[in-house]
């Protein structure tokens, strides 16, 4: 079952955290910088761990170079 969620990402954070702020909205902090896709990869790993699914099941549809992602 595919779900679309909105995530606001904070790169270069001290620790990796994720918080639910709405029904389908999350705020995530990742320790990686927003360069060369490092923050996006860290976000995918964090979401996979949070939802208990494989990393390959998560795709960033929109917002590859933005803090707001779907």
C-alpha positions in Angstrom: 0.0 0.0 0.0 1.6 3.2 -1.2 1.5 6.3 1.1 2.5 9.8 0.3 3.8 11.9 3.1 5.2 15.3 3.4 8.6 15.7 5.1 10.4 18.8 6.1 14.1 18.0 6.5 16.8 19.8 8.5 20.3 18.8 7.4 23.4 19.0 9.5 21.5 18.3 12.7 23.3 16.9 15.8 21.2 13.8 15.9 18.8 12.0 13.5 15.2 12.3 14.6 11.8 12.2 13.1 8.6 13.7 14.5 5.0 13.4 13.3 3.4 16.9 13.1 0.2 16.0 11.2 -1.7 13.1 9.8 0.7 12.8 6.8 3.3 15.4 7.8 6.7 14.8 9.4 9.7 16.8 10.5 13.0 15.1 10.2 16.5 16.0 11.2 19.5 14.2 9.6 23.2 14.6 10.4 24.4 14.6 6.8 25.0 17.8 4.9 22.7 18.8 2.0 25.4 18.1 -0.6 25.6 15.4 -3.3 22.4 13.8 -2.1 23.8 12.8 1.3 20.9 14.3 3.2 18.4 12.6 0.9 20.0 9.2 1.4 20.1 9.7 5.2 16.4 10.7 5.1 15.5 7.5 3.3 17.4 5.4 5.8 15.7 7.3 8.7 12.2 6.8 7.2 12.8 3.1 6.5 13.9 2.6 10.1 10.9 4.6 11.4 8.3 2.7 9.3 10.0 -0.7 9.5 10.2 -1.1 5.7 13.0 -1.6 3.2 15.0 1.5 1.9 14.1 0.4 -1.6 10.4 0.9 -0.9 10.9 4.7 -0.3 11.2 7.2 -3.1 11.4 11.0 -3.0 8.8 12.1 -5.6 9.2 15.8 -5.3 11.7 18.2 -3.6 15.1 16.6 -4.3 16.9 19.9 -3.7 14.4 21.4 -1.3 13.8 21.0 2.4 10.2 20.1 1.8 9.8 16.6 0.2 7.0 14.3 -0.8 
